[in-house]
Amino acid sequence: MSKFALTVTCKSTKGIVAAISAFLVEHDCRITDSSQFDDSETGNFFMRVSFSPEVEDAISAEAMMDDFKVVAEKFDMTYEIFPENSRMKVILMVSRFGHCLNDLLYRWRIGALHVDIVAVISNHMDYQKVVVNHDIPFHCIPVTKQNKPEAEARIMDVVRDTGAELIVLARYMQILSDEMCQKMSGRIINIHHSFLPSFKGANPYKQAFQRGVKMIGATSHYVTADLDEGPIIEQDIVRVTHAQSPSDYVSLGRDVEAQVLARAIHAHIHHRVFMNGNKTVVFPASPGSYASERMG
């Protein structure tokens, strides 16, 4: 049975849920999952609804989008309707730490990450063989202070040529320009440790060890012109003890980084992340969504 999802953002007012439900009933659709949030501080309303037509192939996402305009205009909504089995085109970018790249390639290969990886871009050649062995195009685009504008132009050429909808910085250790951040606003996801702003620069895990921290974490967020300060999508932590070494910290940190990045991507590609000022609203995955992807 075909399955679609509707995402809605608008100002909070009465009657929104009733109007959406009535629209789906009128189109002979059955709601299979629904999440909503009314932010009392900003006055914004967010909703994501999964639904299935009672009759297979009765209507397309494009036709539903057109029909929903009447409801959307009434509440001044920003909205989207899409097939839930659609695959987002993604570019991965990496430098010399490959743990996140390898994790994402594995998840993609076994069907646990429902995307099309259309390219991998790196400023080094370290992972060319790994990527090519997955039958994915690999682009080495070196970056220096002198050639940064040209290098970013080449990156954007790859984005345009592949039709990529999302860039994932899987430990890509170059700062993107303000111009590129603005062009790809809401479409670049980054991952890093959660020690910022305390432990900046080289060897943050060694700095954390020297300070005797008790938790190691990772943060995945959208990239903005403010370095590492974009809206947060996903975070997690792992506890450490005095008996562990700096290398243990690094190993544990890599594990949690890979997990957090994968969860952030999963939320984004399924349109469960909503921008809410400098924050995000992230609706939880419906039960069985990860398992259904592995079987899909």
Secondary structure as UniProt FT lines:
FT   STRAND          4..11
FT   TURN            14..15
FT   HELIX           16..26
FT   TURN            27..28
FT   STRAND          29..38
FT   TURN            40..42
FT   STRAND          44..53
FT   TURN            56..57
FT   HELIX           61..75
FT   STRAND          78..83
FT   TURN            84..85
FT   STRAND          88..94
FT   HELIX           99..109
FT   TURN            110..111
FT   STRAND          115..122
FT   TURN            126..127
FT   HELIX           128..132
FT   TURN            133..135
FT   STRAND          138..140
FT   TURN            145..147
FT   HELIX           148..162
FT   STRAND          166..169
FT   HELIX           178..183
FT   TURN            184..186
FT   STRAND          188..193
FT   TURN            196..198
FT   HELIX           204..211
FT   STRAND          215..222
FT   TURN            227..228
FT   STRAND          232..239
FT   TURN            242..243
FT   HELIX           246..269
FT   TURN            270..271
FT   STRAND          273..276
FT   TURN            277..278
FT   STRAND          279..282
FT   TURN            287..288
FT   HELIX           289..295
//
